[in-house]
Amino acid sequence: MVEDIPNLRHLHAASEIARLGSISHAAANVHLSQSAVTQAIARLEARVGERLFERTGAGMRPTESGRRFIARIDRAFQKLKSIESENALELVPGDEPLHRRVTATQLRALVAVVESGGFSLAARGLGLSEPSVYRSARELEQLCGCSLFRRRSNGVETTVTARQMARSASLAFAEIRQGFDEVDELHGRMQSRIVVGCLPLARTKLLPDAITRLLSWHPSARVRVVDGPYDDLLHELLHGNIDIMLGALRLPRPTLAIVQERLFDDPLSIVVRRGHPLLEGSKPGVAQLAGLHWIVPREGTPARDHFNAFFIARGVAPPAHLIECSSLVTTRGLLLQSDRAALLSQRQVSPDVTRGYLATLSEPLPGTERSIGLTLRKGWKPTLVQSTFLDTIRQLAVD
């Protein structure tokens, strides 16, 4: 669900006041009356909880809260401007560019329809009626001069342009939310939102330790953890719904829109239940390992690539008796109930190895090292709390 976003024309008015130093000049630029702009700023200040401007002999000057908030607003409008530069739109004739004519209501409807795949689900997610969402979406189509949605028997098909516009809108909304958070931080209200997309390795210790440490310093920080396959998390990151991804990096990186920061390399070990027959006697050979029933990650993941490469490098076809599973909880259950084996990080299973539930058949396997680290949007600017969280993860990785 897209959170409530202030009126975009009011946000533009605030940006123009900061640039021009005058309510009257700003009002003329955003095509509103001076009284409407004055009321808009009053509503924004009430929403932010702080004064954004102060009157001086030289005109209107932004406060420190205003400077921080408007810097985020300007970044948001840069995202919206990209809608026109990245898409061949036949705009309805007018005096203003699209980013100054489109409304937050229209963009919220667009994002919701693209994310849900239908007007009914979009309306439910937004808490609005389906006709109102449909009307906003169609108004946006008319404004852009192109088709954004095509009805299908099983829902709505969105065009490439619609998906690109939704991504730009989502990123703009993320900047606006961070603007509110930065003003709060300036006044000691350390309650910024952090959404972390977490891949398997970091779920056991690194991420829980980082969250615990952050909340010991900033108890009001809002942390949400999202699990899922890499491709799903990357999609959410690129659309501003996730701030940080933590886990195995992809080499080469799948898109130039991200930056990757390596924290450490993590090798893989063969993990079985305590009492497994292969734990007795000499170290098992490749043929014995190939004959085991395995639990493996899905194709395309670094761990699965290392699993296949381990056998191929030794002239043996990768095992055929496989269960694909990315859940450590499920993998653990399968290992405890059978003589299956899994290729896992010792960091992931160290609590169960210490308690005597699981065991490793070998030292970490050479050549199976994966780079573990942070994946961030290119150009993303974290808030103070988000920066503290990133530094906490980096320090824990070093420790």
Secondary structure, DSSP 8 states (H G I E B T S, - for coil): -------HHHHHHHHHHHHHS-HHHHHHHHT--HHHHHHHHHHHHHHHTS--EEEETTEEEE-HHHHHHHHHHHHHHHHHHHHHHHS-------SS-GGGT--HHHHHHHHHHHHHSSHHHHHHHHTS-HHHHHHHHHHHHHHHTS--EEEETTEEEE-HHHHHHHHHHHHHHHHHHHHHHHHHHHTT----EEEEEE-HHHHTTHHHHHHHHHHHH-TT-EEEEEE--HHHHHHHHHTTS-SEEEEE--SS-S-TTEEEEEEEEE--EEEEETT-GGGSSS---HHHHHTS-EEE--TTSHHHHHHHHHHHTTT----S-EEE---HHHHHHHHHTSS-EEEE-HHHHHHHHHHTSEEESSS--TT--EEEEEEEETT----HHHHHHHHHHHHHHH-
